[in-house]
């Protein structure tokens, strides 16, 4: 029994590339396509997910080395903002009390339960009004794990009630928020039949609603023509590389010579021969940019197959359902907005960090690239589409502040050394944590972990 539980829950359903391949395969079969077509589509979708993961993984590792050098050089201690370390930190705290492997297994059960509840909510859309099926596997795993820890920490329940409560809360978040983004996502993508299912859905929704009041959609940055001398910035790859170069240069100016040498070492970024700082900065920034290009290629690959196959699921199994996919799926539709979001999100986070210093906060946040880049890039796309570049710049600056300050509140309540850092986990999930903490306190339940 344990063998089959491990095989199904961890090795199959717990792997995003297999989950996406299965979904694509079922979709093609539902459309009565040949087995060869279904296998080919599912293979391409799986490989696309893995390619996207390679790009994301390279971004995480390389930018993480930069942040480590910054932290070691300045002596700053605090909580890091990153997705997977947050999940692992939560599991470690559970397993310190419940035993090895408990946290991860409970989290996977929550993942399965949340997915089933999401499908049920869509099947009952006549009553629930929920139409989106959340299919961003890597995000699902992390969010299910964090939800499990929140419920267990404040309610102290056994596995079954913990998993059921966490699964319901997670499924409602997935279904409601991704459904709210169907209409604006279609506008951004010129009618693509999918919605964004990620970790900044609430902020995407606010950007859609607030942007028209903060700017003019006629000021769409995607339609702006730059002066001839700056025409090279219209190329998204070049613009991204430039932003990366500036960011890396600032970090290397702040850190000590010892940490710069560590970055060059094999333990760091493995480039001991690049003694010239300018060349070293260029190499780092171009590696980060190349990782983004790889990520986007993988996204195009799996989204293309998913959109074709999901029509089968929608028409045959869940009529009217809409696929909820990774936020990076819309990046190719607005490449200038992606760079704009990263730029002003960075400004907002820097202002947030400065605010922590001024207020002598007991917790200092170490920014992470995943929430900084993916959140603000996505939010900027929605804000720019409906309110122009000025609205996008303002909203992303504020979001950068929220990511820092909201995460401080979450870290205080959760007593963790890592936090998600994503926009929704610095806003509505902070409120959810506060609600569970209040319920536990009202019932006299001691805080666990």
C-alpha positions in Angstrom: 0.0 0.0 0.0 2.8 2.4 0.9 4.4 1.7 -2.4 1.3 2.7 -4.4 0.7 5.7 -2.2 4.2 6.9 -2.8 4.0 6.1 -6.5 0.7 8.0 -7.0 0.9 10.9 -4.6 4.6 11.7 -4.8 6.0 10.4 -8.0 3.1 11.0 -10.3 0.6 13.6 -9.0 3.4 15.5 -7.1 5.4 16.0 -10.3 4.2 19.1 -12.4 5.5 17.7 -15.7 3.5 14.4 -15.3 0.4 16.2 -14.1 0.4 18.5 -17.1 1.1 15.5 -19.5 -1.8 13.6 -18.0 -4.1 16.6 -18.4 -3.1 17.1 -22.0 -3.4 13.3 -22.8 -6.9 13.2 -21.3 -7.9 16.3 -23.3 -6.8 14.8 -26.6 -8.5 11.5 -25.9 -11.7 13.4 -24.9 -11.5 15.0 -28.4 -11.2 11.5 -29.9 -7.8 12.2 -31.3 -5.5 9.3 -32.2 -3.3 7.8 -29.4 -0.2 9.0 -31.3 -1.4 12.6 -31.2 -2.3 12.4 -27.5 1.1 10.9 -26.7 2.9 13.5 -28.8 1.0 16.4 -27.2 1.5 15.1 -23.7 5.2 14.6 -24.3 5.6 18.1 -25.6 3.7 19.5 -22.7 5.8 17.6 -20.2 9.1 18.7 -21.9 7.8 22.3 -22.0 7.2 22.2 -18.3 10.7 20.8 -17.7 12.3 23.5 -19.9 10.3 26.1 -18.0 11.6 24.6 -14.8 15.2 24.7 -16.1 14.8 28.4 -16.8 13.2 29.1 -13.4 15.7 26.9 -11.6 18.7 28.7 -13.1 17.1 32.1 -12.1 16.6 30.9 -8.5 20.0 29.4 -8.1 22.1 32.2 -9.7 20.1 35.1 -8.2 20.1 33.3 -4.9 23.9 33.3 -4.9 23.9 37.1 -5.3 21.5 37.5 -2.4 23.6 35.3 -0.2 26.7 37.4 -1.0 24.7 40.5 -0.1 23.5 39.0 3.1 26.9 37.7 4.2 28.6 41.0 3.3 26.2 43.3 5.1 25.5 41.0 8.1 21.8 41.4 7.6 19.7 38.6 9.1 16.1 38.0 8.6 13.6 36.0 6.6 14.1 35.2 3.0 11.4 35.5 0.4 11.2 32.4 -1.8 8.6 29.8 -2.6 10.1 26.3 -2.3 12.2 27.1 0.8 9.0 28.4 2.5 7.3 25.0 1.9 10.3 23.1 3.1 10.6 25.4 6.2 6.9 24.6 7.0 7.5 20.9 6.6 10.5 21.0 8.8 8.6 22.6 11.6 5.8 20.1 11.3 8.1 17.1 11.2 10.0 18.4 14.3 6.8 17.6 16.2 5.1 14.9 14.2 8.0 12.9 12.9 10.0 12.6 9.7 8.1 12.7 6.4 4.8 13.8 8.1 4.7 17.3 6.8 5.5 16.4 3.2 2.9 13.6 3.1 0.2 15.8 4.6 1.0 18.5 2.1 0.6 16.1 -0.8 -2.7 14.8 0.5 -3.9 18.5 0.7 -2.7 19.0 -2.9 -4.8 16.0 -4.1 -7.8 17.1 -2.0 -7.6 20.7 -3.2 -7.5 19.6 -6.8 -10.5 17.4 -6.4 -12.4 20.2 -4.6 -11.5 22.6 -7.4 -12.9 20.2 -10.0 -16.0 19.8 -7.9 -16.5 23.5 -7.7 -16.2 23.8 -11.5 -18.6 20.9 -12.0 -21.1 22.7 -9.8 -20.4 26.1 -11.5 -24.1 26.7 -11.9 -24.2 27.3 -8.2 -20.6 28.3 -7.4 -19.9 30.5 -10.5 -16.4 29.0 -10.5 -15.1 28.1 -14.0 -11.3 27.8 -13.7 -9.3 24.7 -13.1 -6.0 25.5 -11.4 -3.3 23.6 -13.3 0.0 25.3 -12.4 1.5 22.3 -10.8 4.6 23.8 -9.2 2.5 26.5 -7.5 -0.1 24.0 -6.4 2.5 22.0 -4.5 3.9 25.0 -2.6 0.5 26.5 -1.8 -0.9 23.2 -0.6 2.1 22.7 1.7 1.8 26.2 3.2 -2.0 25.9 3.7 -1.4 22.6 5.6 1.1 24.2 7.9 -1.2 27.2 8.6 -4.1 24.9 9.6 -2.0 22.6 11.7 -0.1 25.4 13.4 -3.1 27.2 14.7 -5.8 24.4 15.1 -3.5 21.5 16.1 -5.7 18.9 14.4 -4.9 15.4 13.3 -4.1 14.6 9.7 -7.6 14.1 8.2 -9.3 17.3 9.5 -6.1 19.3 8.8 -6.0 18.1 5.2 -9.7 18.6 4.6 -9.7 22.2 6.0 -6.5 23.1 4.2 -7.8 21.6 0.9 -11.1 23.4 1.0 -9.4 26.8 1.7 -6.8 26.2 -1.0 -9.4 25.1 -3.6 -11.6 28.1 -2.9 -8.6 30.4 -3.4 -7.6 28.7 -6.6 -11.1 28.6 -8.0 -12.4 32.0 -7.1 -9.3 34.1 -7.8 -8.4 32.4 -11.1 -12.1 32.7 -12.3 -12.1 36.4 -11.6 -9.1 36.7 -13.9 -10.7 35.0 -16.9 -12.0 38.2 -18.5 -8.9 40.4 -18.1 -6.7 37.6 -19.2 -8.6 37.2 -22.4 -8.2 40.9 -23.0 -4.5 40.8 -22.4 -4.0 37.7 -24.7 -6.5 38.8 -27.4 -8.9 36.0 -26.7 -6.8 33.0 -25.5 -9.0 30.5 -23.7 -7.1 30.3 -20.4 -6.7 32.3 -17.2 -3.8 33.1 -14.9 -3.4 30.7 -12.0 -0.5 31.8 -9.8 0.4 33.6 -6.6 -0.6 37.2 -7.3 -4.1 36.6 -8.5 -5.7 39.0 -6.0 -3.3 41.8 -6.9 -3.8 41.1 -10.6 -7.5 41.6 -10.0 -6.9 44.9 -8.1 -4.6 46.1 -10.9 -7.4 45.4 -13.5 -9.9 47.3 -11.5 -7.7 50.2 -10.2 -5.6 50.9 -13.3 -8.3 52.7 -15.3 -8.6 55.2 -12.4 -4.9 55.7 -12.2 -3.9 56.1 -15.8 -5.0 56.0 -19.4 -5.0 52.7 -21.4 -4.0 54.8 -24.4 -0.6 55.1 -22.7 0.0 51.4 -23.4 3.8 50.9 -23.1 3.6 48.1 -25.6 2.5 50.6 -28.3 5.1 53.2 -27.4 7.9 53.9 -29.8 11.2 54.9 -28.3 13.6 57.4 -29.7 15.9 56.0 -32.4 18.8 56.1 -30.0 16.9 53.9 -27.6 15.2 51.6 -30.2 17.2 48.7 -29.0 15.2 48.7 -25.8 12.1 47.6 -27.7 13.6 44.2 -27.9 12.5 42.4 -24.7 15.6 40.3 -24.5 17.9 43.4 -24.7 15.8 45.4 -22.3 15.8 42.5 -19.8 19.5 42.1 -20.1 20.0 45.9 -19.4 17.8 45.8 -16.3 19.7 42.7 -15.0 23.0 44.4 -15.7 22.0 47.5 -13.6 20.7 45.3 -10.7 23.8 43.1 -10.6 26.1 46.1 -10.8 24.4 47.7 -7.7 24.7 44.4 -5.7 28.4 44.1 -6.5 29.0 47.7 -5.5 27.4 47.1 -2.1 29.1 43.8 -1.2 32.6 43.4 0.0 35.6 42.3 -2.1 35.7 39.0 -0.2 32.1 38.3 -1.2 32.8 39.3 -4.8 35.6 36.8 -4.9 33.3 34.2 -3.4 30.8 34.8 -6.2 33.6 34.1 -8.7 34.6 30.9 -6.9 33.4 27.4 -7.7 31.2 27.5 -4.6 29.6 30.7 -5.9 28.9 31.2 -9.6 31.9 29.2 -10.8 33.7 31.8 -12.9 37.2 32.3 -11.2 38.7 33.4 -14.5 36.5 36.5 -14.9 38.7 38.8 -12.8 37.4 42.0 -14.6 34.4 43.2 -12.7 32.7 44.6 -15.8 33.0 41.3 -17.6 31.8 39.4 -14.5 28.7 41.6 -14.2 27.9 41.2 -17.8 28.2 37.4 -17.5 25.9 37.3 -14.5 23.3 39.5 -16.1 23.4 37.6 -19.4 23.0 34.3 -17.6 20.0 35.6 -15.8 18.5 36.9 -19.1 19.2 33.6 -20.8 17.3 31.8 -18.1 14.3 34.0 -18.7 14.5 33.3 -22.4 14.6 29.5 -21.7 11.6 29.9 -19.3 9.5 31.7 -22.0 10.3 29.0 -24.6 9.1 26.3 -22.2 6.0 28.2 -21.5 5.1 28.6 -25.2 5.7 24.9 -25.7 3.4 23.6 -23.0 0.7 26.3 -23.3 0.3 25.5 -27.0 -0.4 21.8 -26.3 -2.6 22.6 -23.2 -4.8 25.0 -25.1 -5.4 22.5 -27.9 -6.1 19.6 -25.5 -8.0 21.4 -22.8 -10.8 22.0 -25.3 -11.5 18.3 -25.0 -11.8 18.5 -21.3 -13.9 21.6 -21.5 -16.3 20.2 -24.1 -16.6 16.6 -22.9 -15.8 16.4 -19.2 -16.3 19.9 -17.8 -18.1 22.0 -20.3 -17.4 25.7 -19.8 -14.2 25.1 -17.7 -11.2 27.3 -18.3 -7.6 26.2 -17.8 -5.7 28.1 -15.1 -2.0 28.2 -16.1 1.3 29.8 -15.0 1.5 33.6 -15.1 4.5 33.4 -17.4 2.1 32.3 -20.1 1.1 35.9 -20.7 4.6 37.3 -20.7 5.1 36.9 -24.5 1.9 39.1 -25.0 3.4 42.1 -23.3 7.3 41.9 -23.1 7.8 45.6 -22.3 5.4 45.4 -19.4 7.4 42.5 -18.0 10.5 44.7 -17.8 8.5 47.7 -16.5 7.1 45.5 -13.7 10.5 44.2 -12.6 11.9 47.8 -12.6 9.2 49.4 -10.5 8.7 46.3 -8.3 12.3 46.6 -7.4 11.9 50.3 -6.6 9.0 49.4 -4.3 10.9 46.6 -2.5 13.9 48.9 -2.0 11.6 51.5 -0.4 10.0 48.8 1.7 13.4 47.7 3.0 14.4 51.3 3.7 11.2 51.7 5.7 12.1 48.6 7.8 15.5 50.2 8.6 14.0 53.5 9.5 11.4 51.8 11.7 14.2 49.6 13.2 12.1 46.5 12.5 12.9 43.4 14.5 12.5 41.4 11.2 14.4 42.3 8.1 13.4 40.8 4.8 15.9 39.5 2.2 14.2 39.8 -1.2 13.8 36.9 -3.5 13.8 36.9 -7.3 10.7 34.7 -7.8 8.2 37.0 -6.0 10.0 40.1 -7.3 10.0 39.2 -11.0 7.0 37.0 -11.6 4.6 39.0 -9.4 5.4 42.4 -10.7 5.8 41.4 -14.3 2.3 39.9 -14.2 0.7 42.7 -12.3 2.3 45.2 -14.7 0.8 43.5 -17.7 -2.7 43.8 -16.3 -2.2 47.4 -15.1 -0.7 48.5 -18.3 -3.4 47.0 -20.5 -6.2 48.8 -18.6 -4.4 51.9 -17.4 -1.2 52.4 -19.3 2.4 52.5 -18.2 1.9 55.1 -15.5 -0.7 53.0 -13.7 1.6 49.9 -14.0 4.5 51.8 -12.6 2.5 53.1 -9.6 0.8 49.8 -8.9 4.0 47.8 -9.1 5.8 50.3 -6.8 3.1 49.9 -4.2 3.1 46.1 -4.7 6.9 46.1 -4.0 6.2 47.8 -0.7 3.4 45.4 0.2 5.5 42.4 -0.6 8.0 43.5 2.0 5.8 44.8 4.7 3.1 42.2 4.3 5.7 39.5 4.5 7.0 40.9 7.8 3.5 40.4 9.3 3.3 36.9 8.0 6.7 36.0 9.3 5.8 37.3 12.8 2.6 35.2 12.9 4.2 32.1 11.4 7.6 32.2 13.1 9.4 31.2 10.0 12.8 31.9 8.5 11.3 31.9 4.9 8.1 33.3 3.5 6.4 33.1 0.1 6.8 36.8 -0.6 4.3 36.7 -3.4 1.7 39.5 -3.6 -1.2 37.3 -2.4 0.8 35.9 0.4 1.5 39.4 1.6 -2.2 40.4 1.5 -5.1 38.0 1.6 -3.1 35.1 2.9 -1.9 37.3 5.8 -5.6 37.8 6.6 -6.3 34.1 6.3 -3.4 33.4 8.7 -4.8 36.0 11.2 -8.3 34.4 11.0 -6.9 30.9 11.8 -4.8 32.3 14.6 -7.8 34.1 16.1 -9.9 30.9 15.9 -7.2 28.9 17.6 -6.8 31.5 20.3 -10.6 31.7 20.8 -10.7 27.9 21.3 -7.7 27.9 23.6 -5.6 25.8 21.2 -1.9 26.2 21.8 0.2 27.3 18.8 2.1 24.3 17.3 5.4 24.3 15.5 
